[in-house]
Amino acid sequence: MPPTIDLRSDTVTLPSPAMRAAMANAPLGDDVYGEDPTVNRLEQLAAETVGKPAALFVPSGTMGNLLAVLAHCGRGDEAIVGDESHILHYEAGGPSVLGGVALGTVPTELNGELPLHALAAALRDPEDSHEPISRLICLENSHNRCGGVVLRPAYTAEIGAFARTRGLATHLDGARLFNAAVALGLPAAALTADLDSVMFCLSKGLAAPVGSILAGEAAFIKRARRLRKLLGGGMRQAGVLAAAGIIALEHMVARLAEDHTNAMLLAKGLYTIPGIALDLASVQTDIVIFTLETSRWTPAALTHALAERGLLIGEIGRGRLRAVTHYGIEAADVERAVAIVREVVRT
């Protein structure tokens, strides 16, 4: 049997040989004391890369987003998120469960944007004791459940200005920030300049085995560092992991364009298969979302049948299926994936 093609997520990447070598040879210290030189180097590099004064290395994107919400908000406050956001759907209700922060939702447009008029309507009256206090707006770029679409820099600037005039903070769930930057042909800092904080993952398309970064103003990161300790995220000699993150930022960003090319190759192949529907215009980065226009297959049955033939994809709700290209997936794998789907769907 040929090797399995795993398109469930870009989280399944394995570290590159350069990462493994860097991890084996990383200078180490106790990061909780601020003494791990490799972590310190990664945090400085990450802050410079996204144009923020300070950064914090954290175990996961979920923790990074949670720390951001808790550092921006207090108990009884509200963070406003999109109804298709990762923070809402995939992070176990952490802000509410662990921080007493309510999550208010507004509709997410197909391009990943939260409409300004909807945000304005969602803001609470701070003088009304019946309501939580609006403190934070969270955006997502690129947007997972919208198919990896990227936010327009002009829109991000509008949100930043909207929030500042109303005394609100802004946070970007940039788990796949560098996919968005590569797709737009812009530096990552250009996509974060108008927002107060950003989280991005090292362990998705950038292929590091573990870790994410939270970046923002120095005082904000100081609060987040304390909260990281509270949540059990102090990892001691974490430089063994941070070393892979340094390689990710220095050597793995430009190659994301290959994933985008392969995603479009996959989308165009799936588009030709009767019974499959997808919007080619929505395929902007490494994510392909499609639906079934045949009563012969349910999403669950199709994913099971594909897995039996060596192709792994995932369901993403409301009858939608998702495939993600990533480091380790080549054009030949994509072509074989399309052939497998075509064979299965027509049976």
ChimeraX attribute file (.defattr): number of C-alpha atoms within 10 A of each C-alpha:
attribute: neighborCount
match mode: 1-to-1
recipient: residues
	/A:1	5
	/A:2	6
	/A:3	8
	/A:4	14
	/A:5	20
	/A:6	23
	/A:7	23
	/A:8	18
	/A:9	19
	/A:10	24
	/A:11	20
	/A:12	18
	/A:13	20
	/A:14	17
	/A:15	22
	/A:16	19
	/A:17	10
	/A:18	14
	/A:19	24
	/A:20	18
	/A:21	13
	/A:22	20
	/A:23	22
	/A:24	14
	/A:25	12
	/A:26	20
	/A:27	15
	/A:28	18
	/A:29	19
	/A:30	16
	/A:31	19
	/A:32	17
	/A:33	9
	/A:34	11
	/A:35	15
	/A:36	21
	/A:37	20
	/A:38	25
	/A:39	29
	/A:40	19
	/A:41	14
	/A:42	23
	/A:43	22
	/A:44	17
	/A:45	18
	/A:46	25
	/A:47	21
	/A:48	16
	/A:49	16
	/A:50	25
	/A:51	18
	/A:52	22
	/A:53	16
	/A:54	22
	/A:55	29
	/A:56	23
	/A:57	30
	/A:58	25
	/A:59	21
	/A:60	21
	/A:61	25
	/A:62	21
	/A:63	22
	/A:64	27
	/A:65	29
	/A:66	25
	/A:67	27
	/A:68	30
	/A:69	30
	/A:70	23
	/A:71	19
	/A:72	21
	/A:73	22
	/A:74	15
	/A:75	15
	/A:76	14
	/A:77	21
	/A:78	26
	/A:79	27
	/A:80	22
	/A:81	24
	/A:82	25
	/A:83	18
	/A:84	21
	/A:85	23
	/A:86	19
	/A:87	24
	/A:88	18
	/A:89	12
	/A:90	10
	/A:91	15
	/A:92	11
	/A:93	16
	/A:94	21
	/A:95	24
	/A:96	19
	/A:97	10
	/A:98	12
	/A:99	19
	/A:100	16
	/A:101	24
	/A:102	21
	/A:103	23
	/A:104	20
	/A:105	20
	/A:106	20
	/A:107	16
	/A:108	20
	/A:109	13
	/A:110	14
	/A:111	16
	/A:112	25
	/A:113	22
	/A:114	25
	/A:115	16
	/A:116	14
	/A:117	9
	/A:118	13
	/A:119	20
	/A:120	13
	/A:121	10
	/A:122	14
	/A:123	20
	/A:124	16
	/A:125	12
	/A:126	11
	/A:127	8
	/A:128	9
	/A:129	8
	/A:130	9
	/A:131	13
	/A:132	20
	/A:133	22
	/A:134	25
	/A:135	22
	/A:136	25
	/A:137	27
	/A:138	23
	/A:139	27
	/A:140	29
	/A:141	27
	/A:142	29
	/A:143	28
	/A:144	22
	/A:145	23
	/A:146	21
	/A:147	25
	/A:148	26
	/A:149	26
	/A:150	27
	/A:151	20
	/A:152	16
	/A:153	16
	/A:154	11
	/A:155	15
	/A:156	22
	/A:157	17
	/A:158	13
	/A:159	22
	/A:160	21
	/A:161	15
	/A:162	17
	/A:163	20
	/A:164	14
	/A:165	8
	/A:166	12
	/A:167	11
	/A:168	18
	/A:169	20
	/A:170	27
	/A:171	27
	/A:172	25
	/A:173	26
	/A:174	26
	/A:175	29
	/A:176	26
	/A:177	27
	/A:178	29
	/A:179	30
	/A:180	27
	/A:181	23
	/A:182	18
	/A:183	18
	/A:184	17
	/A:185	10
	/A:186	13
	/A:187	16
	/A:188	20
	/A:189	17
	/A:190	15
	/A:191	27
	/A:192	26
	/A:193	17
	/A:194	21
	/A:195	23
	/A:196	21
	/A:197	28
	/A:198	30
	/A:199	33
	/A:200	25
	/A:201	29
	/A:202	30
	/A:203	26
	/A:204	24
	/A:205	28
	/A:206	31
	/A:207	27
	/A:208	28
	/A:209	21
	/A:210	19
	/A:211	22
	/A:212	25
	/A:213	26
	/A:214	33
	/A:215	32
	/A:216	25
	/A:217	14
	/A:218	13
	/A:219	12
	/A:220	20
	/A:221	22
	/A:222	16
	/A:223	15
	/A:224	26
	/A:225	22
	/A:226	15
	/A:227	19
	/A:228	23
	/A:229	12
	/A:230	10
	/A:231	13
	/A:232	9
	/A:233	17
	/A:234	20
	/A:235	16
	/A:236	17
	/A:237	20
	/A:238	24
	/A:239	30
	/A:240	22
	/A:241	24
	/A:242	32
	/A:243	27
	/A:244	32
	/A:245	35
	/A:246	24
	/A:247	23
	/A:248	22
	/A:249	19
	/A:250	13
	/A:251	13
	/A:252	19
	/A:253	17
	/A:254	14
	/A:255	15
	/A:256	23
	/A:257	17
	/A:258	17
	/A:259	24
	/A:260	24
	/A:261	17
	/A:262	25
	/A:263	24
	/A:264	22
	/A:265	16
	/A:266	25
	/A:267	25
	/A:268	16
	/A:269	17
	/A:270	23
	/A:271	17
	/A:272	13
	/A:273	16
	/A:274	13
	/A:275	17
	/A:276	16
	/A:277	18
	/A:278	19
	/A:279	14
	/A:280	15
	/A:281	10
	/A:282	19
	/A:283	23
	/A:284	21
	/A:285	31
	/A:286	31
	/A:287	31
	/A:288	28
	/A:289	24
	/A:290	21
	/A:291	18
	/A:292	19
	/A:293	12
	/A:294	12
	/A:295	7
	/A:296	12
	/A:297	15
	/A:298	15
	/A:299	18
	/A:300	12
	/A:301	11
	/A:302	20
	/A:303	19
	/A:304	16
	/A:305	18
	/A:306	18
	/A:307	16
	/A:308	11
	/A:309	18
	/A:310	17
	/A:311	22
	/A:312	20
	/A:313	20
	/A:314	20
	/A:315	18
	/A:316	15
	/A:317	10
	/A:318	8
	/A:319	12
	/A:320	17
	/A:321	21
	/A:322	21
	/A:323	24
	/A:324	27
	/A:325	31
	/A:326	28
	/A:327	21
	/A:328	16
	/A:329	18
	/A:330	14
	/A:331	16
	/A:332	9
	/A:333	20
	/A:334	21
	/A:335	15
	/A:336	15
	/A:337	25
	/A:338	21
	/A:339	14
	/A:340	17
	/A:341	20
	/A:342	18
	/A:343	13
	/A:344	14
	/A:345	18
	/A:346	10
	/A:347	6
